[in-house]
């Protein structure tokens, strides 16, 4: 199980009279939340506090199921922790339901709601959930990645290409959010999971923090060797120095150790390989993490067949440890090494495999199953467009290569026939 270090702080800021932000650090449950409330007559503070209490209560009630999910993870299960994801989703939905109905029962609290960002650590995996425009960032190997995408009008305009990033910064609608806990009876949270790596640092923050930092500036704070309390205090002070027009909250969670030796490969190494695969080359880091969530890991012993020629297959393989042979019949035609991929045609049709693939030593492979691939595309249209475009380019390149090979073969044949004719004439 991951060993964590944590620290958090909140501040009313320089313009507001009371603080509607709330946060939770529960090291026993490994549950961390930041909520930014909204609504008149202090109702925002009520909504954010209530949402946090309900989410914690619901997750605590499912502690035994979480223990099972943790045990599955410790036993090397690389699949997404579906049970834990469902528990977290239900907890957020319950919070939404209770905040909404509390508002309906009290006239002064009508319209209250709250943003929510959650990090829940299960074994050596992290679940990240969010509703609204509070954010979760990840610092990994000296790079900053924004794991959440704001549920806001400005972000939607950016996604549709209606405005530029520069226009977004000055938009009068930049504080208008499109999702919040408690505004309606139901809200769909976005949830992703990722395998943790030693040294990972998560920042959960309200929108009173992130507008005051460019990515490089935020990274400079989070990637230092200072104690976590100093890091958080410096972030808060920077915002205060910048005017602090809103309440501000920051929670930092650091992965000090992970329990698994992870002999297959550190997760960041897997993501690095995935990014270099043509099918995934256009995905952002956030999208890459979502794609990684559908990938399972398989181990093959020396001499074991991974793919059999002429069999129908629906899996796409990415080799990240070991060495494999490509066979046509009994003849070895190539060797593949870590970073290689094969079988992508299985994602789109039921054609027979064109060759066999055999492990030459103990191998570990990331596997994309067709059903999960299409499930991801249905769930994430933006990712779907990029994946389909990438596949089109892969198949187009393969078609050109095949055409060139056939043309070259015909040229060689024609040349050979000319030589034979010349010899006969002599």
N, C-alpha and C positions, 0 to 999 in steps of 0.2 A: 504493500500500500504506500502511496505517496506520502512523504513527510513534508509539511508545509510551514512556511513562515508568513505571518500576516500583519497588516497594520492598516487602520482606517481613520479618517477624520472628516468632520463636516463643519461648515461655517455659514453663518447667516449672510455673509457678504456685506457690501457697503451701501446698498440701496434699499434692501428689504427690511421690514420691521420684525418679521418672524421667519423661522426656518421651516420650510415645507419638505425638505429632504430628510430621509432616514436611511440608515444602513444597518446591516447585520453581519457580524463575523461569528460564525459558529464552528469552532475548530473540531468539536466532537462529531458533528454531522458532516463536516467539510462543506459547509454551505455558506455562500457569501452573496449578499444582495445589496444593491443600491436602488432606491426608489425616490423619484422626484414628483411630489404631489402638486395638484392644481385644484383650484376652486376657491370661492370666496369664504369669508368668515373663518379662516383657519381650517377650512375643510380639506385643503390639500395635505396638510400635515396629518389629518385624521386618515385620509385615504392611503398615504404612503406607509404610515405606521401599521395600519390594519392589513394592508397587502402583505407586508413582511411577516407579520405574526401568523397570518393564515397560511402562507407558503411554508413557513417553518413548521407549523403544526401539522400540516398535511404530509410533509416529508418525514417528520418524526414518527407519524403514525404508520408509515410504511418502512420502518427501519429494518425489519426482518427481511423484507423483499430486497432491500438495498444490500443487505449483507450477502444475500445469495448472488446478486449481480457482481458484488466485489469479489466473491470467491470464484465465480466464473472467469472474471478478468485475471485473477492471480493464477488460474490454471492455464492461462495462455490463449483464451478465446479472443480472437482479433475482431470478431463481429461487433457491430454497434450494439451498445447496451440497451436493447429495446425496452426492457422492463423499467429501467431507470429513466429513460426518456419519457415513457408514459406516465410514471409517477410525477415527474417534474411538470409535464404538461397539465396533468390533472390538478396539481397544486396551484398553478397559475390560474387555471380556469375557475377553480373554487374561490380564489381570492377575487377574481373579477366579479363573480356572481354575488359574493357577500358584500363587496364594496358598493356595487350597483344597488342592491336592495337596501343597504343602509342609507344610501342617498335618497331613495324613494320614500323612506319612512320619516325623513327629517327635511323639512322645507329649506332650512338654512344650508343643507349639505347637497342639495340637488345640483347635478352636474360635476360633482367632485370626481376626481380620478387620479391616476398616477402612472408614470412610466416605471418600468421594472427592468433591471438587468440582473441575471443570476449566473453564478458559477457554482456548479455542484461537482465535486470530485468523487469518482467511483473507482476504487482501486487505483490503477494508473491511467485512468481516462478522465477527461474533463468534459462536462456538459455545459454549454453556454446557451442561455435563453434570454430573449429580450422582447420587450414591447415598448414602443415609443422611441425617443431620441437620446436617452442615456446610452452610454457606450461601454463596450469591452474591447480593450487593446491587449495584444500579446507581444511581448518582447522575446525573441528567440534568436540566439546566435548573433546578437548585435543588430537585428533588424526589427522594426516595429510593424505590426500588422493590425489593422482594424478588423476585428472579427464580426462586428455587428454592422448592420446597415440601417440608418435612421428611418423610422416610419414617420416621414414628414412630407409635406407638400413639396418642399424644395428638392428633397432627394428624388421624389417621383418625377419632377420636372427634369432633373439631371439625367435620370435613367432613360427618359424618353427623348433626350437630346434637345429639349426646348430651351434650356439655358446653359451657360458655361459655368465652370467652377468659380470664376471671378464674379459673375453675376449672382451666383448663389450666396456668396459671402455678404452681399449688400441687399439681398432680397428682403422686402417687407414681410414676406411670408415664412422666413426662416425659423420662426418659433411655432409655426402651425403644424401640429402633429396629426397623423392620420390613424394612429392606434394608441389606445391607453387602457389600462386596467380600470374597470369600474364605470366607464362612460356608457357602455352597453353591457348587456347581460353576458355576452360571449365575446371573446377576443382571441384570434389565432396568434400564439407566440411563435417566433422563429427559434428553432433549437438546432444546434449542431453539436457534434462531439469530435474530440480529437485526442489522440494518444499524447500523454504528457512526456516531456523530456526534462532531465535534470537541468536546472537553471532557468526554466521558463518563468516569466513574470507576467501576471495579468494585472491590468488596471481596470477597475470598474469605476465609472464616474458619471455624474449628472451633467446636464448640458450647461451648468454653471462653470464647468472646468474646460471642456475640450475646445470651445471657440477661442480660448486665449493662447493656444499653442499651435505652431506649425509642427509637422511630423518630426522634423529633425530636433526641434526644441524639446518636444515631449520625450523623444528617445534619449536625449542627453540627460534628462532627469532620471528616467527609468533604468538606464543601462549602467549607472554608476555603481561603485562598490560601497556606497554609503549604507548605513543601516536603514531598514524600511521606514522606520518612523521619521528619519531625516528626509528621505525621499518624498514621503507624503507631505510633511511640513513644508518642504521647499516648493512643491506643486501648489499647495494652498497659498503660500506667501506670494508666489508669482502672480496668481490670479488676483489676490488682494491688491498687489502693486499695480495691476492692470485696470483696476476700477471695480471689479467684482460686482457687476450689475445684477447678479442673481445669487441665490443660495448655491453653495458649492460643496460637493462631497467626492472624496476619492478613497478607494480601498485598493491596496496592493496585495496580491497573493503570489508568493514565490514558491516554486517547487524545489525544495532543498535536496530531496532524494526520491528515487523511485525504487520500488521493491523488486521489480523484474530486472534481470540482467539484460533482457532483450537481445539475445544472441543473434536474432534475425538481422536487426539493424535499427539504429536509433531512428525515431519517427521523422525527425527533420531530414535524415538521409533519404528516407522513403519519399518524402514530399519533393526533395530535390530531384530524384530520379523521375518521379511522376511528371514534374514540370517539363522535363526534357523529352517526354514521349509526345510525338506529333499530335495524337488525339487530344491531349490536354494542354497544348502549348499556349493557347490564348486565354486560359483561365487566370483570374486574379488569385491571390493567396486565399482569400475568403472562399472563393468558388472551388479552389483546389481542395480545401479542407472538406467542403461539402461533397465533392467527388470522392475523396478518400473514405468518406463514411460508408460508401457502398462497397468498398473493396475488402475482400477477405484475404487471409494469408494461408498458403498451403505449403507443406513440406514434402519433398520427394527424395527417396533414398537412391543411392547409386544404382544405375541399371533400370530404374522404374520408368515406364512410359508415361509421359505427361499428355501427349496427343498421339493418337494412332491414325496413320494414313487411311483415308477413305471413310473414317468414322464421321458422323454428323456431330458437330460441336457448337456450343453456344457461349463459350467462355473466351475471354481475352486475357492473355498472360503477360506479366511484366517480371522479368528475372532481376532479383536484387541481391542474391547471394548464391554462388555456385557456378556451374558450367554445364551446358546442355549441348547435345548433338542434334543436327537436322538430318533426317534420313529419308532417302527416296528408295523404297524397297529395302534392300539390305545395305545399300551404299550410303556412307556418310558424306554429305555434300557441304556441310559447314559446321562450325562450332559457334555458340553464342555465349556471351559473357554478361556480367551484371550491367543493367541499363538497357539490355535488349528486350524487345517485345515481339509477340507473335500471336496469331489467332484472332486479329481484329475483325476479320470477315465474319466470324461467328456472332458478332454483335448485330449484324444486319440481315443475314440469310442462313438457310439451312443446307448450304452446299457442303459436300464431303471435304474433309481436310486434305490439303494437297501434299502434305508430308507428315512424317512422324517426328516427334520431339522426345528425346530420351535423356534422362539425367546422367551425366558423366561422373558426378559426385553428389554428395548431399546438397540439395538445392532448396531455396526458399523463394516462393513466387507470390506476387500480388495478383489476385484474380478478380476480374470484373465479369459478373454474370449478366447475361443479356436482360433478364427480367428486371434486375436491379438498375441496370443502365437506363432502361426505358422508364422505370419508375422515377428516377432522378430527373429525367428530361420532362416528364409530365408535371413534376412538382416545381421545377426551376426552369421556366421558359427561356430566361436569359442565358443560362448555362447550356440549354438545349441547342440554341442557335449556334453557339461557339463550337460545341461538340460536333454537330452535324456539318458545319463548315469545315472543321478540321478533318473529319472522315472523308468528306468530298475531295479535299486536297490530297489526302493519302491515296485514295483510290484513283484519282486522276493521275498522280505521279506514277502509280503502279501500272496504269494502262499505257502511259507514254513509254515506260521502260519496256513493257511487253511488246509494244508496237515496234520500238527500236530494235529489240532482239530479233523479232520476226523479220524485219527489213534487212538486218545484218545477215541473218541466216539465209535469206533469199539471195542476197548479193553474193555470199560465199558459195552458194550452190550454183548460181549463174556463172561465177568465175571458174569454178571447178569444171563445169560443162564446157566452157570455152577452152580450157587447158586440154581436156580430153579430146575435143574436136581438133585442136591444133596438132596434138600428138598423132592422131589418126591420119591427118592430112600429110604429115611428115613421113 
